[in-house]
Amino acid sequence: MDSSTLTDTTEPEARMEEARGAIDRLDIGIIDLLAQRARISARIQQSRISSGGPRTVFSREMDVLARYRNELGADGTQIAMNVLKLCRGGTDPVESSSRPTGDVL
């Protein structure tokens, strides 16, 4: 095998690994942002409840659903529903300090 054959097969692999690393860093950032969103949402819910209001304001949730749908299409609605479910509470979001961190693009 000559060196050109080796280069032809390793360069795509190297580019693919680099791209996978970028995706992994993005995933870490997304998870961190979701945990941050859940913590902020918990504070808002607690404030609302302590002042006698409802835990959830459905008109606000409809705005969030519409924003995701408008930006991401039909799949955006399902993504937003999962984000809202995560942020309604019931479980503590994973603290970012319990996972390895990396540079976020």
N, C-alpha and C positions, 0 to 999 in steps of 0.2 A: 504494500500500500504506500503510495507517495504522500507527501505532506499536504498536497491540495485536497486529497480525499479526507484526510483527518480534519483539516480546517473546515471543510464543507459540513461535516457532521457535528463538530464541536461548537462552532459559532451559533447555530440555531439553538443548541442546548443551553449555551451560556446566556443567550438573550432570553430564552424561556425562563431560566432560573432567576434572572434579574427581574423579569416581569412578575414572576411569582412572589419574589421578595417584596416588590412594590405593593402587590395586592395584600400580602400579609401585613405590611405596615398600615395600609389603609384600613384593614379590618380592625387592627388594634385601635386606631383612631376612632372608628365608628363605634366600637364597643365602649371606649372611654366617653364619647359624647352621649351615648345612650344612658350610661350610668349617671353622668352629670345631669342629663335631662330628667331622669327618674328622681334624683335628689331634689332638684328644684321643684318638680311637680309635687313631691311629698310635702315640701314646705308650704306651697300654695294650698294644697288640700287641707293641711293642718290649720292654716290661718282661716280658711273658709269655714271649716267645721267649728273652730273655736269662737267664731263670730256668729254662729247659728245658721250658717248657710249649708248648702249641700256639698257633699264630697266632690261630685262631678257636675260640671256645667256642660250639658249636652250640646248647646249651641256652639260652644268653644270647640268641642270635639268635632262637630260637623265642619267647622272652619279648617281644622287640621286635616281632616279627611279630604276636603276639597283641594287644599294646597298640595298635598302629596299626589292626588289624582291629576291635577293640572300639570304638575312638573314631571311626573313619571308615567302617566297613562293609567290604564286599568289596573296594572299591578301595584301602582302607588297606593290605591285604596287598601289593599291587603297589608302592605307594609305599614301604613299608618295605623291600621287596626292593631297590628302587633305591637307597634311602638306605644300606642295608647294603653294597651293591656299591660305592658311592662311597667308603664309609669303610673298606673292606678294604684299600685301598692300591693301589699300582701306579702311580698318578699323583698329583702334588701338587695339592691343591685350590687353586683360584684365590685368591690373596691379596686380601683386601678392599681393600688400598691400590691395586690395579691397576685398580679400577673406580671410576666416580664414586659418591659416597655421597649419601644423602639422609636426611631425617628418617624414622625408622621409627615407625609408629603403635604 
